[in-house]
Amino acid sequence: MKTIKTFQEIHQFVADAKQHPCIVAVNPSDEASSAALQQIEDCKLAEVIRIEDSLPERAAEKAVALIRRGDANVLMKGLIGTDVLLRAILNKVSGLLPEGNVLTHLSAFEIASYHKMLYCTDVAVIPYPTQKQRTEQIRYAVDICHKLGIFEPKVALLHCAEHGGKQFPFVDGYEEIKQLSLQGEFGRCIIDGPLDLKTACSREALEAKGLVSPLEGDSDILVMPDIEAGNVFYKSMTLFTPCRTAGILCGTQCPVVVPSRGDSPEAKFNSILFALACV
């Protein structure tokens, strides 16, 4: 399988898959969600079940129940509060988060100035990841990259510099993560850090600083130190650069698409494509 480098290639990957996925969408009555789902149906990429209910909690519970029964394998948020949907997903009796799993968010970027897809965790869910949470973020991201044809994903543990300090205690955990990687904990991948964003994604920046990294400025996955850095990065990319984005929740029984109400039909379509590729 060739490495997927664009959303168009993800589209083709989903179209070529010998699967018959089904998306259950919760209150998708807004124009952008409806348009994205209609495009999915027109392209014959998946079956779509739309659940509309005046009580958002009831709509969420119905959708989660469909996933649990195996009648659908992607969950999508429409006009419903993320907190309401998450309550249904995180319900310990009837929800979608297996015991021991970590709920986290993974973004995908197709950036005009970068030569391949770039994946980023976590910009939306976990404020300040614990070592266990960061380890699981990496595991999910690497697994998804493997599904998308990236044989040996390059994972950058980001920081504002190439060293830590007592004011940044989370950086101490980076060394443990690198050792776990060398022991095969995440499967085939290369992990390095701390690195700043430029040295993680630019060979020229790496060489200008006189640094050597096995990532060689060619990262596939960016592991953000916290949600503040991640969210600012995500919004900066979407506001100031020509890029296409997608995002899903990981760790759940199925991929979950949780777009912002302000996302365009294209952004929602890309997120659905991303989720379908991860089924």
Long-range contacts (C-beta under 8 A, 24 or more apart in sequence): 1-149, 2-149, 3-116, 3-148, 3-149, 3-150, 3-151, 4-117, 4-148, 4-149, 4-150, 4-277, 5-110, 5-115, 5-116, 5-117, 6-110, 6-117, 7-108, 7-110, 7-244, 7-246, 7-270, 7-273, 10-148, 10-270, 10-273, 10-274, 10-277, 11-43, 11-45, 11-273, 13-148, 13-277, 14-45, 14-46, 14-273, 14-276, 14-277, 15-43, 15-44, 15-45, 17-276, 19-279, 20-46, 20-47, 21-45, 21-46, 21-47, 21-73, 21-74, 21-276, 21-279, 22-46, 22-47, 22-48, 22-49, 22-71, 22-72, 22-73, 22-74, 23-47, 23-48, 23-49, 23-72, 23-74, 23-75, 23-76, 23-272, 23-275, 23-276, 24-49, 24-51, 24-63, 24-66, 24-67, 24-71, 24-72, 24-74, 24-75, 24-76, 25-49, 25-50, 25-51, 25-63, 25-76, 25-77, 25-78, 26-51, 26-56, 26-59, 26-60, 26-63, 26-75, 26-76, 26-77, 26-78, 26-80, 26-85, 27-51, 27-52, 27-53, 27-56, 27-59, 27-78, 27-79, 27-80, 28-52, 28-76, 28-78, 28-79, 29-78, 29-79, 30-78, 30-79, 30-261, 31-265, 32-259, 32-263, 32-264, 32-265, 32-267, 32-268, 33-76, 33-78, 33-79, 33-259, 33-268, 35-265, 35-268, 35-269, 36-265, 36-266, 36-268, 36-269, 36-272, 37-76, 37-272, 39-265, 39-269, 40-269, 40-272, 45-273, 45-276, 46-74, 46-272, 46-276, 56-80, 56-81, 56-84, 56-85, 57-84, 57-87, 57-88, 60-84, 60-85, 60-87, 60-88, 60-89, 61-88, 61-94, 63-88, 64-88, 64-89, 64-91, 64-94, 64-95, 64-96, 65-94, 67-96, 67-253, 67-254, 68-94, 68-96, 68-253, 72-254, 73-254, 73-279, 74-254, 74-255, 74-256, 74-257, 74-272, 74-275, 74-276, 74-279, 75-252, 75-254, 75-255, 75-256, 75-257, 76-256, 76-257, 76-259, 76-272, 76-275, 77-256, 77-257, 77-258, 77-259, 79-261, 82-258, 85-256, 85-258, 89-249, 89-252, 89-256, 96-252, 96-253, 96-254, 96-256, 97-251, 97-252, 97-253, 98-253, 101-136, 101-251, 101-252, 102-126, 102-132, 102-133, 102-136, 102-137, 102-251, 103-249, 103-250, 103-251, 103-252, 104-129, 104-133, 104-136, 104-137, 104-140, 104-249, 104-250, 104-251, 105-247, 105-248, 105-249, 105-250, 105-258, 106-137, 106-140, 106-141, 106-144, 106-247, 106-248, 106-249, 106-250, 107-234, 107-245, 107-246, 107-247, 108-245, 108-246, 108-247, 108-270, 108-274, 109-237, 109-243, 109-244, 109-245, 110-243, 110-244, 110-245, 111-237, 111-241, 111-242, 111-243, 112-241, 112-242, 112-243, 113-241, 114-201, 116-220, 117-148, 117-220, 118-201, 118-219, 118-220, 118-221, 118-222, 119-144, 119-145, 119-220, 119-221, 119-222, 120-221, 120-222, 120-224, 120-230, 120-233, 120-234, 121-221, 121-222, 121-223, 121-224, 121-230, 121-250, 122-224, 122-227, 122-230, 123-224, 123-227, 123-230, 123-231, 123-233, 123-234, 123-247, 124-227, 124-230, 124-231, 124-234, 124-247, 124-258, 125-227, 125-249, 126-227, 127-226, 127-227, 127-228, 128-170, 128-226, 128-227, 129-170, 129-226, 131-173, 131-176, 131-177, 134-170, 134-173, 134-177, 134-223, 135-177, 135-180, 135-185, 136-251, 137-223, 137-250, 138-177, 138-186, 138-191, 138-221, 138-223, 139-185, 139-186, 140-250, 140-251, 141-221, 141-223, 141-250, 142-186, 142-187, 142-189, 142-221, 143-187, 144-250, 144-278, 145-189, 145-220, 145-221, 146-187, 146-188, 147-277, 147-278, 148-277, 150-220, 151-188, 152-188, 152-189, 152-190, 153-188, 153-189, 153-190, 153-220, 153-221, 154-189, 154-190, 154-192, 154-214, 154-215, 154-216, 154-218, 154-219, 154-220, 154-221, 155-181, 155-186, 155-189, 155-190, 155-191, 155-192, 155-215, 155-219, 155-220, 155-221, 155-223, 156-192, 156-193, 156-195, 156-200, 156-201, 156-215, 156-219, 156-221, 156-222, 156-223, 157-191, 157-192, 157-193, 157-194, 157-195, 157-223, 158-193, 158-194, 158-195, 158-196, 158-197, 158-200, 158-222, 158-223, 158-224, 158-225, 158-229, 159-193, 159-194, 159-195, 159-196, 159-225, 160-196, 161-194, 161-196, 162-194, 162-195, 162-196, 162-199, 162-209, 162-211, 163-194, 164-194, 168-225, 170-225, 170-226, 171-225, 190-214, 190-215, 193-223, 197-222, 197-233, 244-270, 245-270, 245-271, 246-270, 246-271, 246-273, 246-274, 247-271, 247-274, 248-274, 248-275, 248-278, 254-279, 255-279
